Amino acid sequence: MTGPGTAPVPPSKGGRWIQHWDPENETFWKETGEKVARRNLFFSVLSEHIGFSIWTLWSVLVLFMGPEYGLTPADKFMLTSMVTLVGAVVRVPYTFAVAIFGGRNWTIISAALLLIPTCAAFAVMEPGTSFSTFLLVGLLAGIGGGNFASSMTNINAFFPLRKKGWALGLNAGGGNIGVPVIQLAALAIIGAGGGPRVLLGIYIPLILVAAVMAALFMDNLENVKNDTGAAKDAARDAHTWIMSFLYIGTFGSFIGYSFAFGQVLQNQFGRTPLEAAYVTFIGPLLGSLIRPLGGWLADKYGGAKISLWNYVGMGAATAILIGASMEKSLALFTAAFVVLFVLSGLGNGSTFKMIPGIFQNKALARGLEGEAAAAYGRRLSGASMGLIGAVGALGGVGINLAFRQSFLSYGSGTGAFVAFLAFYAVCFVVTWAVYLRRTAPQVPVTTATSEAKPQLSYAEV
């Protein structure tokens, strides 16, 4: 038997499997759990980071694709929209793959799968390739978007509730940084006169490194079982879909703008690929770096409160973008866009922190306590994260399609920004109405160690 304060013991099966895992037990966490959880977090971030880079690969490749490639701006927005769509859809099966294969095992597999879109892009990236071929190869890159869902589900199981905001924020933020990193790499290569195949050649060995590191240093958790009932329960819960809607406003904005920013600068302000690349990476970089801060603030003040005011900020930045777009002010437009990226990253952290807190509250409202409540919360929050992450990523599809239509109809992105402003206003209203108004449900909340706390509302999730 394994005691609550002793090291986890792997059962007699292949791979690195941890049989006993109780992060809510403070003795176990201090003596064993924290070190193991942090190690898995680090290598999970590495794999997810490269997954994000491959997912957003085509946001960079389209900058290399000049007139000789024969693609219109509408073609490029359609291409990036479809890549985003695949990345959103595959997040659902990736979420449950952790329970089927184990977190470590699936990280190895999902990292290795990134070789397929990278090698395929290397093969076709040249003038004369048809748009349909580019579209098909681009769709393969969408599998990189799934790494986020499996990584978040896996790390959610490793950390106690009181640490989830920070851990999930760090995990997601480290992954999100894959977006500006590949954009920076593209900037260096374009500046040096290199072509897109140089960029792809750099990432192929990095993918192999991520898979090998996962095999050597990560673990599977035995108590994370495949539970199709959890998926059904999560899908039936209204909060899963409310949080999905709110996550469209934050992560959907982040990933959608990451794909579109460079193209908007090129098409609306006449920037060259190099000029666009000089600023394209700044917004995703700052948005990624600030995501853990969003989780930390949510741990401290409540995710709903941080998210509410974050939507106010996103709306204000979007209003400035509309004015800058109409006045054709590149400096103001770029500054406002970067601020919008930062706020989307902050909101990513605060909204995702709300998920485990919501289901923990629901467990306690059902009369569960201690480990039973924690297990219930982990079960439903882990299942819901895949759905929420998938729907949230669909926001990126909507953003790129909105830009495509706006450029076709008006010759600029102004019309799309007006639609985004209205959406952020709705997100503000939903957050306030469901999680912050005085009549919001009150449930008794206890810590993972079963110490009683005063009545709390969903404002504190």
Disulfide bonds with the S-S distance in Angstrom:
none
